[in-house]
Amino acid sequence: MSTRGAESLLRAARALALVRGRDYAVPEDLQELALAVWAHRVLVRSDDGSGDGAARALREILWEVPAPA
């Protein structure tokens, strides 16, 4: 992922935290927004031709990688 993509995710997570009444972001904020922020930045060939390969790959990664404690 590019530096700009990571910065965009961090800004979005901070904004979500602010909307939810916190002055800090938590890992769950990042996980919740990662698909929306990164899906258009990831290119994945989809074998079934559905065109949702990036979203599917990101969901799988987000599901399997645990958030830090």
CHARMM internal coordinates of N, CA and C (Angstrom, degrees):
IC EDIT
DIST 1 N 1 CA 1.4423
DIST 1 CA 1 C 1.5189
ANGL 1 N 1 CA 1 C 108.26
DIST 1 C 2 N 1.3098
ANGL 1 CA 1 C 2 N 116.03
DIHE 1 N 1 CA 1 C 2 N 145.48
DIST 2 N 2 CA 1.4532
ANGL 1 C 2 N 2 CA 120.11
DIHE 1 CA 1 C 2 N 2 CA -178.93
DIST 2 CA 2 C 1.5263
ANGL 2 N 2 CA 2 C 111.01
DIHE 1 C 2 N 2 CA 2 C -76.67
DIST 2 C 3 N 1.3169
ANGL 2 CA 2 C 3 N 114.81
DIHE 2 N 2 CA 2 C 3 N 162.40
DIST 3 N 3 CA 1.4577
ANGL 2 C 3 N 3 CA 120.43
DIHE 2 CA 2 C 3 N 3 CA 176.42
DIST 3 CA 3 C 1.5229
ANGL 3 N 3 CA 3 C 110.31
DIHE 2 C 3 N 3 CA 3 C -61.61
DIST 3 C 4 N 1.3274
ANGL 3 CA 3 C 4 N 117.01
DIHE 3 N 3 CA 3 C 4 N -41.80
DIST 4 N 4 CA 1.4740
ANGL 3 C 4 N 4 CA 119.82
DIHE 3 CA 3 C 4 N 4 CA 178.94
DIST 4 CA 4 C 1.5155
ANGL 4 N 4 CA 4 C 111.19
DIHE 3 C 4 N 4 CA 4 C -62.64
DIST 4 C 5 N 1.3157
ANGL 4 CA 4 C 5 N 118.35
DIHE 4 N 4 CA 4 C 5 N -36.95
DIST 5 N 5 CA 1.4560
ANGL 4 C 5 N 5 CA 121.44
DIHE 4 CA 4 C 5 N 5 CA 178.52
DIST 5 CA 5 C 1.5160
ANGL 5 N 5 CA 5 C 111.56
DIHE 4 C 5 N 5 CA 5 C -65.20
DIST 5 C 6 N 1.3305
ANGL 5 CA 5 C 6 N 116.14
DIHE 5 N 5 CA 5 C 6 N -41.42
DIST 6 N 6 CA 1.4652
ANGL 5 C 6 N 6 CA 120.65
DIHE 5 CA 5 C 6 N 6 CA 178.32
DIST 6 CA 6 C 1.5237
ANGL 6 N 6 CA 6 C 110.72
DIHE 5 C 6 N 6 CA 6 C -66.83
DIST 6 C 7 N 1.3194
ANGL 6 CA 6 C 7 N 116.85
DIHE 6 N 6 CA 6 C 7 N -40.73
DIST 7 N 7 CA 1.4644
ANGL 6 C 7 N 7 CA 120.54
DIHE 6 CA 6 C 7 N 7 CA 178.10
DIST 7 CA 7 C 1.5256
ANGL 7 N 7 CA 7 C 110.97
DIHE 6 C 7 N 7 CA 7 C -64.65
DIST 7 C 8 N 1.3143
ANGL 7 CA 7 C 8 N 116.95
DIHE 7 N 7 CA 7 C 8 N -39.52
DIST 8 N 8 CA 1.4652
ANGL 7 C 8 N 8 CA 120.90
DIHE 7 CA 7 C 8 N 8 CA 178.06
DIST 8 CA 8 C 1.5251
ANGL 8 N 8 CA 8 C 111.00
DIHE 7 C 8 N 8 CA 8 C -62.74
DIST 8 C 9 N 1.3152
ANGL 8 CA 8 C 9 N 116.29
DIHE 8 N 8 CA 8 C 9 N -42.15
DIST 9 N 9 CA 1.4655
ANGL 8 C 9 N 9 CA 120.14
DIHE 8 CA 8 C 9 N 9 CA 178.49
DIST 9 CA 9 C 1.5225
ANGL 9 N 9 CA 9 C 110.48
DIHE 8 C 9 N 9 CA 9 C -64.07
DIST 9 C 10 N 1.3125
ANGL 9 CA 9 C 10 N 117.70
DIHE 9 N 9 CA 9 C 10 N -42.89
DIST 10 N 10 CA 1.4545
ANGL 9 C 10 N 10 CA 121.20
DIHE 9 CA 9 C 10 N 10 CA 179.95
DIST 10 CA 10 C 1.5335
ANGL 10 N 10 CA 10 C 110.94
DIHE 9 C 10 N 10 CA 10 C -63.56
DIST 10 C 11 N 1.3258
ANGL 10 CA 10 C 11 N 117.65
DIHE 10 N 10 CA 10 C 11 N -43.80
DIST 11 N 11 CA 1.4756
ANGL 10 C 11 N 11 CA 120.55
DIHE 10 CA 10 C 11 N 11 CA 177.85
DIST 11 CA 11 C 1.5216
ANGL 11 N 11 CA 11 C 111.12
DIHE 10 C 11 N 11 CA 11 C -62.03
DIST 11 C 12 N 1.3176
ANGL 11 CA 11 C 12 N 116.96
DIHE 11 N 11 CA 11 C 12 N -41.94
DIST 12 N 12 CA 1.4618
ANGL 11 C 12 N 12 CA 120.60
DIHE 11 CA 11 C 12 N 12 CA 179.40
DIST 12 CA 12 C 1.5259
ANGL 12 N 12 CA 12 C 110.77
DIHE 11 C 12 N 12 CA 12 C -65.23
DIST 12 C 13 N 1.3262
ANGL 12 CA 12 C 13 N 117.74
DIHE 12 N 12 CA 12 C 13 N -40.57
DIST 13 N 13 CA 1.4713
ANGL 12 C 13 N 13 CA 121.61
DIHE 12 CA 12 C 13 N 13 CA 179.35
DIST 13 CA 13 C 1.5245
ANGL 13 N 13 CA 13 C 110.67
DIHE 12 C 13 N 13 CA 13 C -65.57
DIST 13 C 14 N 1.3180
ANGL 13 CA 13 C 14 N 117.24
DIHE 13 N 13 CA 13 C 14 N -39.97
DIST 14 N 14 CA 1.4687
ANGL 13 C 14 N 14 CA 120.29
DIHE 13 CA 13 C 14 N 14 CA 177.53
DIST 14 CA 14 C 1.5275
ANGL 14 N 14 CA 14 C 110.68
DIHE 13 C 14 N 14 CA 14 C -64.74
DIST 14 C 15 N 1.3166
ANGL 14 CA 14 C 15 N 116.69
DIHE 14 N 14 CA 14 C 15 N -40.27
DIST 15 N 15 CA 1.4636
ANGL 14 C 15 N 15 CA 120.20
DIHE 14 CA 14 C 15 N 15 CA 177.99
DIST 15 CA 15 C 1.5305
ANGL 15 N 15 CA 15 C 110.63
DIHE 14 C 15 N 15 CA 15 C -64.51
DIST 15 C 16 N 1.3198
ANGL 15 CA 15 C 16 N 117.64
DIHE 15 N 15 CA 15 C 16 N -43.09
DIST 16 N 16 CA 1.4617
ANGL 15 C 16 N 16 CA 121.20
DIHE 15 CA 15 C 16 N 16 CA 178.31
DIST 16 CA 16 C 1.5313
ANGL 16 N 16 CA 16 C 110.49
DIHE 15 C 16 N 16 CA 16 C -61.72
DIST 16 C 17 N 1.3163
ANGL 16 CA 16 C 17 N 116.64
DIHE 16 N 16 CA 16 C 17 N -42.91
DIST 17 N 17 CA 1.4583
ANGL 16 C 17 N 17 CA 120.37
DIHE 16 CA 16 C 17 N 17 CA 178.20
DIST 17 CA 17 C 1.5271
ANGL 17 N 17 CA 17 C 110.53
DIHE 16 C 17 N 17 CA 17 C -60.67
DIST 17 C 18 N 1.3165
ANGL 17 CA 17 C 18 N 117.52
DIHE 17 N 17 CA 17 C 18 N -42.72
DIST 18 N 18 CA 1.4545
ANGL 17 C 18 N 18 CA 121.80
DIHE 17 CA 17 C 18 N 18 CA 179.31
DIST 18 CA 18 C 1.5247
ANGL 18 N 18 CA 18 C 111.21
DIHE 17 C 18 N 18 CA 18 C -62.33
DIST 18 C 19 N 1.3227
ANGL 18 CA 18 C 19 N 116.61
DIHE 18 N 18 CA 18 C 19 N -43.96
DIST 19 N 19 CA 1.4611
ANGL 18 C 19 N 19 CA 121.32
DIHE 18 CA 18 C 19 N 19 CA 177.82
DIST 19 CA 19 C 1.5266
ANGL 19 N 19 CA 19 C 110.48
DIHE 18 C 19 N 19 CA 19 C -60.77
DIST 19 C 20 N 1.3142
ANGL 19 CA 19 C 20 N 116.98
DIHE 19 N 19 CA 19 C 20 N -33.40
DIST 20 N 20 CA 1.4659
ANGL 19 C 20 N 20 CA 121.65
DIHE 19 CA 19 C 20 N 20 CA -179.21
DIST 20 CA 20 C 1.5296
ANGL 20 N 20 CA 20 C 112.98
DIHE 19 C 20 N 20 CA 20 C -88.98
DIST 20 C 21 N 1.3277
ANGL 20 CA 20 C 21 N 116.65
DIHE 20 N 20 CA 20 C 21 N 8.22
DIST 21 N 21 CA 1.4528
ANGL 20 C 21 N 21 CA 120.64
DIHE 20 CA 20 C 21 N 21 CA 173.29
DIST 21 CA 21 C 1.5138
ANGL 21 N 21 CA 21 C 115.84
DIHE 20 C 21 N 21 CA 21 C 87.71
DIST 21 C 22 N 1.3351
ANGL 21 CA 21 C 22 N 117.25
DIHE 21 N 21 CA 21 C 22 N 16.78
DIST 22 N 22 CA 1.4632
ANGL 21 C 22 N 22 CA 120.70
DIHE 21 CA 21 C 22 N 22 CA 178.26
DIST 22 CA 22 C 1.5198
ANGL 22 N 22 CA 22 C 109.43
DIHE 21 C 22 N 22 CA 22 C -114.10
DIST 22 C 23 N 1.3207
ANGL 22 CA 22 C 23 N 116.61
DIHE 22 N 22 CA 22 C 23 N 151.28
DIST 23 N 23 CA 1.4647
ANGL 22 C 23 N 23 CA 119.58
DIHE 22 CA 22 C 23 N 23 CA 175.23
DIST 23 CA 23 C 1.5313
ANGL 23 N 23 CA 23 C 111.21
DIHE 22 C 23 N 23 CA 23 C -102.14
DIST 23 C 24 N 1.3178
ANGL 23 CA 23 C 24 N 116.34
DIHE 23 N 23 CA 23 C 24 N 20.81
DIST 24 N 24 CA 1.4623
ANGL 23 C 24 N 24 CA 122.60
DIHE 23 CA 23 C 24 N 24 CA 178.38
DIST 24 CA 24 C 1.5312
ANGL 24 N 24 CA 24 C 108.50
DIHE 23 C 24 N 24 CA 24 C -148.81
DIST 24 C 25 N 1.3246
ANGL 24 CA 24 C 25 N 115.54
DIHE 24 N 24 CA 24 C 25 N 150.84
DIST 25 N 25 CA 1.4675
ANGL 24 C 25 N 25 CA 121.26
DIHE 24 CA 24 C 25 N 25 CA 177.08
DIST 25 CA 25 C 1.5206
ANGL 25 N 25 CA 25 C 109.25
DIHE 24 C 25 N 25 CA 25 C -95.22
DIST 25 C 26 N 1.3136
ANGL 25 CA 25 C 26 N 115.64
DIHE 25 N 25 CA 25 C 26 N 147.43
DIST 26 N 26 CA 1.4606
ANGL 25 C 26 N 26 CA 121.84
DIHE 25 CA 25 C 26 N 26 CA 176.80
DIST 26 CA 26 C 1.5358
ANGL 26 N 26 CA 26 C 108.21
DIHE 25 C 26 N 26 CA 26 C -114.72
DIST 26 C 27 N 1.3281
ANGL 26 CA 26 C 27 N 118.36
DIHE 26 N 26 CA 26 C 27 N 161.16
DIST 27 N 27 CA 1.4669
ANGL 26 C 27 N 27 CA 120.32
DIHE 26 CA 26 C 27 N 27 CA -178.59
DIST 27 CA 27 C 1.5306
ANGL 27 N 27 CA 27 C 113.53
DIHE 26 C 27 N 27 CA 27 C -53.10
DIST 27 C 28 N 1.3210
ANGL 27 CA 27 C 28 N 117.32
DIHE 27 N 27 CA 27 C 28 N -34.34
DIST 28 N 28 CA 1.4653
ANGL 27 C 28 N 28 CA 120.02
DIHE 27 CA 27 C 28 N 28 CA -179.81
DIST 28 CA 28 C 1.5246
ANGL 28 N 28 CA 28 C 111.93
DIHE 27 C 28 N 28 CA 28 C -64.03
DIST 28 C 29 N 1.3350
ANGL 28 CA 28 C 29 N 117.28
DIHE 28 N 28 CA 28 C 29 N -31.40
DIST 29 N 29 CA 1.4687
ANGL 28 C 29 N 29 CA 120.56
DIHE 28 CA 28 C 29 N 29 CA 175.83
DIST 29 CA 29 C 1.5274
ANGL 29 N 29 CA 29 C 109.82
DIHE 28 C 29 N 29 CA 29 C -62.84
DIST 29 C 30 N 1.3190
ANGL 29 CA 29 C 30 N 115.54
DIHE 29 N 29 CA 29 C 30 N -44.76
DIST 30 N 30 CA 1.4636
ANGL 29 C 30 N 30 CA 120.52
DIHE 29 CA 29 C 30 N 30 CA 179.65
DIST 30 CA 30 C 1.5271
ANGL 30 N 30 CA 30 C 111.01
DIHE 29 C 30 N 30 CA 30 C -63.35
DIST 30 C 31 N 1.3285
ANGL 30 CA 30 C 31 N 116.22
DIHE 30 N 30 CA 30 C 31 N -44.70
DIST 31 N 31 CA 1.4652
ANGL 30 C 31 N 31 CA 119.87
DIHE 30 CA 30 C 31 N 31 CA -179.79
DIST 31 CA 31 C 1.5256
ANGL 31 N 31 CA 31 C 111.13
DIHE 30 C 31 N 31 CA 31 C -63.05
DIST 31 C 32 N 1.3204
ANGL 31 CA 31 C 32 N 116.26
DIHE 31 N 31 CA 31 C 32 N -40.35
DIST 32 N 32 CA 1.4609
ANGL 31 C 32 N 32 CA 120.15
DIHE 31 CA 31 C 32 N 32 CA -177.97
DIST 32 CA 32 C 1.5246
ANGL 32 N 32 CA 32 C 112.16
DIHE 31 C 32 N 32 CA 32 C -64.46
DIST 32 C 33 N 1.3148
ANGL 32 CA 32 C 33 N 117.06
DIHE 32 N 32 CA 32 C 33 N -33.76
DIST 33 N 33 CA 1.4597
ANGL 32 C 33 N 33 CA 121.30
DIHE 32 CA 32 C 33 N 33 CA -174.59
DIST 33 CA 33 C 1.5232
ANGL 33 N 33 CA 33 C 114.62
DIHE 32 C 33 N 33 CA 33 C -97.72
DIST 33 C 34 N 1.3088
ANGL 33 CA 33 C 34 N 118.02
DIHE 33 N 33 CA 33 C 34 N -14.94
DIST 34 N 34 CA 1.4645
ANGL 33 C 34 N 34 CA 121.20
DIHE 33 CA 33 C 34 N 34 CA -172.85
DIST 34 CA 34 C 1.5224
ANGL 34 N 34 CA 34 C 112.91
DIHE 33 C 34 N 34 CA 34 C -55.19
DIST 34 C 35 N 1.2969
ANGL 34 CA 34 C 35 N 117.59
DIHE 34 N 34 CA 34 C 35 N -43.69
DIST 35 N 35 CA 1.4609
ANGL 34 C 35 N 35 CA 120.06
DIHE 34 CA 34 C 35 N 35 CA -177.99
DIST 35 CA 35 C 1.5255
ANGL 35 N 35 CA 35 C 111.14
DIHE 34 C 35 N 35 CA 35 C -62.94
DIST 35 C 36 N 1.3093
ANGL 35 CA 35 C 36 N 117.14
DIHE 35 N 35 CA 35 C 36 N -45.76
DIST 36 N 36 CA 1.4699
ANGL 35 C 36 N 36 CA 120.90
DIHE 35 CA 35 C 36 N 36 CA -179.30
DIST 36 CA 36 C 1.5248
ANGL 36 N 36 CA 36 C 112.07
DIHE 35 C 36 N 36 CA 36 C -65.66
DIST 36 C 37 N 1.3247
ANGL 36 CA 36 C 37 N 116.58
DIHE 36 N 36 CA 36 C 37 N -36.81
DIST 37 N 37 CA 1.4650
ANGL 36 C 37 N 37 CA 120.31
DIHE 36 CA 36 C 37 N 37 CA -176.44
DIST 37 CA 37 C 1.5293
ANGL 37 N 37 CA 37 C 111.74
DIHE 36 C 37 N 37 CA 37 C -80.30
DIST 37 C 38 N 1.3233
ANGL 37 CA 37 C 38 N 117.30
DIHE 37 N 37 CA 37 C 38 N -36.97
DIST 38 N 38 CA 1.4624
ANGL 37 C 38 N 38 CA 120.26
DIHE 37 CA 37 C 38 N 38 CA -172.13
DIST 38 CA 38 C 1.5202
ANGL 38 N 38 CA 38 C 116.19
DIHE 37 C 38 N 38 CA 38 C -101.83
DIST 38 C 39 N 1.2960
ANGL 38 CA 38 C 39 N 119.75
DIHE 38 N 38 CA 38 C 39 N -19.38
DIST 39 N 39 CA 1.4705
ANGL 38 C 39 N 39 CA 120.70
DIHE 38 CA 38 C 39 N 39 CA -171.25
DIST 39 CA 39 C 1.5267
ANGL 39 N 39 CA 39 C 112.56
DIHE 38 C 39 N 39 CA 39 C -55.23
DIST 39 C 40 N 1.3146
ANGL 39 CA 39 C 40 N 117.70
DIHE 39 N 39 CA 39 C 40 N -39.48
DIST 40 N 40 CA 1.4697
ANGL 39 C 40 N 40 CA 119.48
DIHE 39 CA 39 C 40 N 40 CA -178.97
DIST 40 CA 40 C 1.5260
ANGL 40 N 40 CA 40 C 112.56
DIHE 39 C 40 N 40 CA 40 C -76.73
DIST 40 C 41 N 1.3394
ANGL 40 CA 40 C 41 N 117.73
DIHE 40 N 40 CA 40 C 41 N -9.37
DIST 41 N 41 CA 1.4607
ANGL 40 C 41 N 41 CA 121.59
DIHE 40 CA 40 C 41 N 41 CA -178.97
DIST 41 CA 41 C 1.5288
ANGL 41 N 41 CA 41 C 112.75
DIHE 40 C 41 N 41 CA 41 C -96.15
DIST 41 C 42 N 1.3322
ANGL 41 CA 41 C 42 N 116.80
DIHE 41 N 41 CA 41 C 42 N -10.18
DIST 42 N 42 CA 1.4624
ANGL 41 C 42 N 42 CA 121.48
DIHE 41 CA 41 C 42 N 42 CA -175.32
DIST 42 CA 42 C 1.5221
ANGL 42 N 42 CA 42 C 109.22
DIHE 41 C 42 N 42 CA 42 C -106.92
DIST 42 C 43 N 1.3050
ANGL 42 CA 42 C 43 N 116.38
DIHE 42 N 42 CA 42 C 43 N 131.36
DIST 43 N 43 CA 1.4525
ANGL 42 C 43 N 43 CA 121.69
DIHE 42 CA 42 C 43 N 43 CA 177.41
DIST 43 CA 43 C 1.5230
ANGL 43 N 43 CA 43 C 108.78
DIHE 42 C 43 N 43 CA 43 C -110.91
DIST 43 C 44 N 1.3290
ANGL 43 CA 43 C 44 N 115.55
DIHE 43 N 43 CA 43 C 44 N 121.53
DIST 44 N 44 CA 1.4617
ANGL 43 C 44 N 44 CA 121.49
DIHE 43 CA 43 C 44 N 44 CA 179.68
DIST 44 CA 44 C 1.5197
ANGL 44 N 44 CA 44 C 107.72
DIHE 43 C 44 N 44 CA 44 C -134.88
DIST 44 C 45 N 1.3081
ANGL 44 CA 44 C 45 N 115.77
DIHE 44 N 44 CA 44 C 45 N 133.20
DIST 45 N 45 CA 1.4589
ANGL 44 C 45 N 45 CA 118.70
DIHE 44 CA 44 C 45 N 45 CA 175.50
DIST 45 CA 45 C 1.5109
ANGL 45 N 45 CA 45 C 108.98
DIHE 44 C 45 N 45 CA 45 C -77.15
DIST 45 C 46 N 1.3006
ANGL 45 CA 45 C 46 N 115.43
DIHE 45 N 45 CA 45 C 46 N 127.83
DIST 46 N 46 CA 1.4567
ANGL 45 C 46 N 46 CA 121.27
DIHE 45 CA 45 C 46 N 46 CA 179.60
DIST 46 CA 46 C 1.5222
ANGL 46 N 46 CA 46 C 108.38
DIHE 45 C 46 N 46 CA 46 C -101.06
DIST 46 C 47 N 1.3121
ANGL 46 CA 46 C 47 N 116.61
DIHE 46 N 46 CA 46 C 47 N 123.28
DIST 47 N 47 CA 1.4577
ANGL 46 C 47 N 47 CA 120.84
DIHE 46 CA 46 C 47 N 47 CA -177.85
DIST 47 CA 47 C 1.5195
ANGL 47 N 47 CA 47 C 112.66
DIHE 46 C 47 N 47 CA 47 C -68.73
DIST 47 C 48 N 1.3334
ANGL 47 CA 47 C 48 N 116.45
DIHE 47 N 47 CA 47 C 48 N -27.44
DIST 48 N 48 CA 1.4642
ANGL 47 C 48 N 48 CA 118.36
DIHE 47 CA 47 C 48 N 48 CA -177.26
DIST 48 CA 48 C 1.5275
ANGL 48 N 48 CA 48 C 113.16
DIHE 47 C 48 N 48 CA 48 C -89.32
DIST 48 C 49 N 1.3440
ANGL 48 CA 48 C 49 N 117.68
DIHE 48 N 48 CA 48 C 49 N -2.38
DIST 49 N 49 CA 1.4522
ANGL 48 C 49 N 49 CA 120.85
DIHE 48 CA 48 C 49 N 49 CA 177.33
DIST 49 CA 49 C 1.5154
ANGL 49 N 49 CA 49 C 114.61
DIHE 48 C 49 N 49 CA 49 C 76.07
DIST 49 C 50 N 1.3352
ANGL 49 CA 49 C 50 N 117.37
DIHE 49 N 49 CA 49 C 50 N 10.99
DIST 50 N 50 CA 1.4593
ANGL 49 C 50 N 50 CA 120.15
DIHE 49 CA 49 C 50 N 50 CA -176.58
DIST 50 CA 50 C 1.5192
ANGL 50 N 50 CA 50 C 112.71
DIHE 49 C 50 N 50 CA 50 C -76.87
DIST 50 C 51 N 1.3265
ANGL 50 CA 50 C 51 N 117.82
DIHE 50 N 50 CA 50 C 51 N -20.60
DIST 51 N 51 CA 1.4422
ANGL 50 C 51 N 51 CA 120.99
DIHE 50 CA 50 C 51 N 51 CA 179.12
DIST 51 CA 51 C 1.5209
ANGL 51 N 51 CA 51 C 114.46
DIHE 50 C 51 N 51 CA 51 C 81.17
DIST 51 C 52 N 1.3351
ANGL 51 CA 51 C 52 N 117.80
DIHE 51 N 51 CA 51 C 52 N 4.30
DIST 52 N 52 CA 1.4651
ANGL 51 C 52 N 52 CA 119.48
DIHE 51 CA 51 C 52 N 52 CA -179.79
DIST 52 CA 52 C 1.5270
ANGL 52 N 52 CA 52 C 111.63
DIHE 51 C 52 N 52 CA 52 C -106.15
DIST 52 C 53 N 1.3095
ANGL 52 CA 52 C 53 N 116.93
DIHE 52 N 52 CA 52 C 53 N 25.90
DIST 53 N 53 CA 1.4590
ANGL 52 C 53 N 53 CA 121.17
DIHE 52 CA 52 C 53 N 53 CA -177.61
DIST 53 CA 53 C 1.5138
ANGL 53 N 53 CA 53 C 113.37
DIHE 52 C 53 N 53 CA 53 C -60.67
DIST 53 C 54 N 1.3320
ANGL 53 CA 53 C 54 N 118.24
DIHE 53 N 53 CA 53 C 54 N -40.41
DIST 54 N 54 CA 1.4654
ANGL 53 C 54 N 54 CA 121.27
DIHE 53 CA 53 C 54 N 54 CA -179.65
DIST 54 CA 54 C 1.5192
ANGL 54 N 54 CA 54 C 110.51
DIHE 53 C 54 N 54 CA 54 C -65.28
DIST 54 C 55 N 1.3134
ANGL 54 CA 54 C 55 N 117.35
DIHE 54 N 54 CA 54 C 55 N -47.78
DIST 55 N 55 CA 1.4640
ANGL 54 C 55 N 55 CA 120.74
DIHE 54 CA 54 C 55 N 55 CA -179.64
DIST 55 CA 55 C 1.5259
ANGL 55 N 55 CA 55 C 110.65
DIHE 54 C 55 N 55 CA 55 C -62.42
DIST 55 C 56 N 1.2992
ANGL 55 CA 55 C 56 N 116.71
DIHE 55 N 55 CA 55 C 56 N -42.08
DIST 56 N 56 CA 1.4640
ANGL 55 C 56 N 56 CA 120.61
DIHE 55 CA 55 C 56 N 56 CA -179.75
DIST 56 CA 56 C 1.5273
ANGL 56 N 56 CA 56 C 110.77
DIHE 55 C 56 N 56 CA 56 C -65.13
DIST 56 C 57 N 1.3318
ANGL 56 CA 56 C 57 N 117.52
DIHE 56 N 56 CA 56 C 57 N -43.52
DIST 57 N 57 CA 1.4648
ANGL 56 C 57 N 57 CA 121.31
DIHE 56 CA 56 C 57 N 57 CA 179.54
DIST 57 CA 57 C 1.5270
ANGL 57 N 57 CA 57 C 110.68
DIHE 56 C 57 N 57 CA 57 C -64.13
DIST 57 C 58 N 1.3189
ANGL 57 CA 57 C 58 N 117.20
DIHE 57 N 57 CA 57 C 58 N -43.51
DIST 58 N 58 CA 1.4666
ANGL 57 C 58 N 58 CA 120.02
DIHE 57 CA 57 C 58 N 58 CA 179.13
DIST 58 CA 58 C 1.5222
ANGL 58 N 58 CA 58 C 111.86
DIHE 57 C 58 N 58 CA 58 C -64.69
DIST 58 C 59 N 1.3355
ANGL 58 CA 58 C 59 N 117.50
DIHE 58 N 58 CA 58 C 59 N -41.30
DIST 59 N 59 CA 1.4687
ANGL 58 C 59 N 59 CA 120.36
DIHE 58 CA 58 C 59 N 59 CA 177.35
DIST 59 CA 59 C 1.5282
ANGL 59 N 59 CA 59 C 110.79
DIHE 58 C 59 N 59 CA 59 C -59.50
DIST 59 C 60 N 1.3228
ANGL 59 CA 59 C 60 N 115.67
DIHE 59 N 59 CA 59 C 60 N -42.64
DIST 60 N 60 CA 1.4650
ANGL 59 C 60 N 60 CA 120.08
DIHE 59 CA 59 C 60 N 60 CA -179.50
DIST 60 CA 60 C 1.5266
ANGL 60 N 60 CA 60 C 110.76
DIHE 59 C 60 N 60 CA 60 C -63.63
DIST 60 C 61 N 1.3145
ANGL 60 CA 60 C 61 N 116.89
DIHE 60 N 60 CA 60 C 61 N -44.00
DIST 61 N 61 CA 1.4698
ANGL 60 C 61 N 61 CA 121.06
DIHE 60 CA 60 C 61 N 61 CA 178.88
DIST 61 CA 61 C 1.5217
ANGL 61 N 61 CA 61 C 110.15
DIHE 60 C 61 N 61 CA 61 C -63.42
DIST 61 C 62 N 1.3270
ANGL 61 CA 61 C 62 N 116.90
DIHE 61 N 61 CA 61 C 62 N -47.20
DIST 62 N 62 CA 1.4610
ANGL 61 C 62 N 62 CA 120.73
DIHE 61 CA 61 C 62 N 62 CA -178.32
DIST 62 CA 62 C 1.5245
ANGL 62 N 62 CA 62 C 111.51
DIHE 61 C 62 N 62 CA 62 C -64.24
DIST 62 C 63 N 1.3132
ANGL 62 CA 62 C 63 N 117.22
DIHE 62 N 62 CA 62 C 63 N -31.93
DIST 63 N 63 CA 1.4658
ANGL 62 C 63 N 63 CA 121.07
DIHE 62 CA 62 C 63 N 63 CA 179.54
DIST 63 CA 63 C 1.5345
ANGL 63 N 63 CA 63 C 111.15
DIHE 62 C 63 N 63 CA 63 C -72.61
DIST 63 C 64 N 1.3335
ANGL 63 CA 63 C 64 N 116.58
DIHE 63 N 63 CA 63 C 64 N -38.50
DIST 64 N 64 CA 1.4583
ANGL 63 C 64 N 64 CA 120.25
DIHE 63 CA 63 C 64 N 64 CA -172.37
DIST 64 CA 64 C 1.5320
ANGL 64 N 64 CA 64 C 114.58
DIHE 63 C 64 N 64 CA 64 C -89.26
DIST 64 C 65 N 1.3115
ANGL 64 CA 64 C 65 N 117.61
DIHE 64 N 64 CA 64 C 65 N -25.00
DIST 65 N 65 CA 1.4682
ANGL 64 C 65 N 65 CA 119.92
DIHE 64 CA 64 C 65 N 65 CA -178.31
DIST 65 CA 65 C 1.5218
ANGL 65 N 65 CA 65 C 108.88
DIHE 64 C 65 N 65 CA 65 C -90.11
DIST 65 C 66 N 1.3324
ANGL 65 CA 65 C 66 N 118.32
DIHE 65 N 65 CA 65 C 66 N 118.17
DIST 66 N 66 CA 1.4554
ANGL 65 C 66 N 66 CA 119.75
DIHE 65 CA 65 C 66 N 66 CA -177.79
DIST 66 CA 66 C 1.5281
ANGL 66 N 66 CA 66 C 111.62
DIHE 65 C 66 N 66 CA 66 C -72.76
DIST 66 C 67 N 1.3214
ANGL 66 CA 66 C 67 N 114.83
DIHE 66 N 66 CA 66 C 67 N 147.19
DIST 67 N 67 CA 1.4661
ANGL 66 C 67 N 67 CA 120.14
DIHE 66 CA 66 C 67 N 67 CA 175.24
DIST 67 CA 67 C 1.5217
ANGL 67 N 67 CA 67 C 108.82
DIHE 66 C 67 N 67 CA 67 C -72.28
DIST 67 C 68 N 1.3239
ANGL 67 CA 67 C 68 N 117.65
DIHE 67 N 67 CA 67 C 68 N 147.85
DIST 68 N 68 CA 1.4549
ANGL 67 C 68 N 68 CA 119.42
DIHE 67 CA 67 C 68 N 68 CA 178.70
DIST 68 CA 68 C 1.5261
ANGL 68 N 68 CA 68 C 110.95
DIHE 67 C 68 N 68 CA 68 C -64.04
DIST 68 C 69 N 1.3019
ANGL 68 CA 68 C 69 N 115.75
DIHE 68 N 68 CA 68 C 69 N 149.16
DIST 69 N 69 CA 1.4741
ANGL 68 C 69 N 69 CA 119.88
DIHE 68 CA 68 C 69 N 69 CA -179.59
DIST 69 CA 69 C 1.5014
ANGL 69 N 69 CA 69 C 111.40
DIHE 68 C 69 N 69 CA 69 C -85.10
END
COOR INIT
IC SEED 1 N 1 CA 1 C
IC BUILD
